[in-house]
Amino acid sequence: MKLKIIPAIDFLEGKGVRLYQGDFGTKEEVSQDPLATATVFQEAGAPWIHLVDLDGARRGSMQNRALILDIVRRLTIPAEVGGGVRDMKTIDSLLSQGVARVVLGSAAVKNPNLVKEAAKAYPGKIAAGIDAMDERVRTEGWTEDSAVSYLELAARMDSAGVACIIYTDIGKDGSLSGPDLDRLAKLKERVSCPVVASGGIRDLSHIRSLMELDLEGAVVGKAIYSGSLSLRKALRETQTPRRIIPCLDVFEGQVVKGTQFTNLQTLGDPVEFALRYQKQGADELFFLDIGATVEDRGIMADLAARTVRALSIPLTVGGGIRTLEDMKRMFDIGVSRVSVGSAAIRDPALIRRGAEAFGGERLVSSIDVGAGDTPSGLEVLMKSGREKSGMDAVEFAKKMEDSGAGSLLVTGLVTDGMKGGYDLRSLGVISAAVDIPVVASGGCGKLEHFYEVFAATEVDGALAASVFHMGELTIRKVKAYLREQGIFVA
């Protein structure tokens, strides 16, 4: 289910560029400082980086070698390098200077014995780059038609012992129109070695399609540079399981359920519910003291402490968190993260101060959303939805991200407690606008709603309460269903 997202930098005359379908006449400069770009990719969490010497591919020998090797030496993540590699001397040199994997493209067609020799000498470190237009392999920087079928060459390379095959559909390259899934599926069936896809990827929907093919990885370039795909989101999509999160709405010391934070019905002891959900396989737990803000009091720290002591999974606590002292008190009793809602609306700098003091990954910005007369049509609501803020929800979400919040909890109040499904519009717009994780809340009523919110938006987790509290669903059942639907869960 995991798919390695491998950002690419193509080098032409010392600059990072993108081409359309390999046409050098379509050159678009995307990076004047490839090292800085590579560093950004590494800091985002990329597991590999793909470096191609386009000048070398066209001329038959590497032209940007010094620049590429300087980047390789300065990074800590592995790099695969191709473009103009035609002999063992170059392969020996690249691998001896820190390159993790050498990509042989034209040489795979014109000198298959070199591929065999290299694969034998360096097991796991030689990849075959197969670049095809209409299923026919092209060489020399895609300028020559070899008349060889991509499937035929793939079979030869597999037999030669390559570590993987990187397949680029030239007709898709730079188009953002989506990868050719049929050709990739045929290739996957034809060979036993791992397959990496390249060309045409635009957004998370394309990443999800590739995940379903069980490929080794995906090389992505233009989508990242154009902004149609967030590298951080792509990495989370492929490396981090979607989270299923039960929520304990607590009022006067008891778990309650209601509709849009009203008409509350008492259900029982929070610790008993928490232990039940942990046993069912919850990824984490939210504990929200929904009366704290409305009643203008602090959170029930003793009850939160009793809950966290009973658990081994992460616990996020919210409601009545107003100051750094409130945050510290929660962290001191073992809470993993705190959720801040109305206090951050009144004092937006609170999130920044908290991030500086405790780390942004420990802060959740809780945003209750309703329809409003704002640019996005979505307004931030306060005090469990009882008051309007006049603030645009999308802009506020971005502000919380910029202030250092590690994640967002977004509750659609129009759907909360109604069991008709999550507020997909609000969640879709907000999750697309930020790079930090977003947890969906409000409205889940059946299995299909979990799938809908993961398939239709970019949220990282789904929070639910009533369906779990009333025994209509179990976390175990939800996860089994999502796996059947192709959603990556733990």
Secondary structure, 3 states (H helix, E strand, C coil): CCCEEEEEEEEECCEEEEEECCEEEEEEEEECCHHHHHHHHHHHCCCCEEEEEHHHHHHCCCCCHHHHHHHHHHCCCCEEEECCCCCHHHHHHHHHCCCCEEEECHHHHHCHHHHHHHHHHCCCCEEEEEEEECCEEEECCCCEEEEEEHHHHHHHHHHHCCCEEEEEECCCCCCCCCCCHHHHHHHHHHCCCCEEEECCCCCHHHHHHHHHCCCCEEEECHHHHHCCCCHHHHHHHHHCCEEEEEEEEEECCEEEEEECCEEEEEEECHHHHHHHHHHHCCCCEEEEEHHHHHCCCCCCHHHHHHHHHHCCCCEEEECCCCCHHHHHHHHHCCCCEEEECHHHHHCCHHHHHHHHHHCHHHEEEEEEEEECCCCCCEEEEECCCCEEEEEEHHHHHHHHHHHCCCEEEEEECCCCCCCCCCCHHHHHHHHHHCCCCEEEECCCCCHHHHHHHHHHCCCCEEEECHHHHCCCCCHHHHHHHHHHCCCCEC
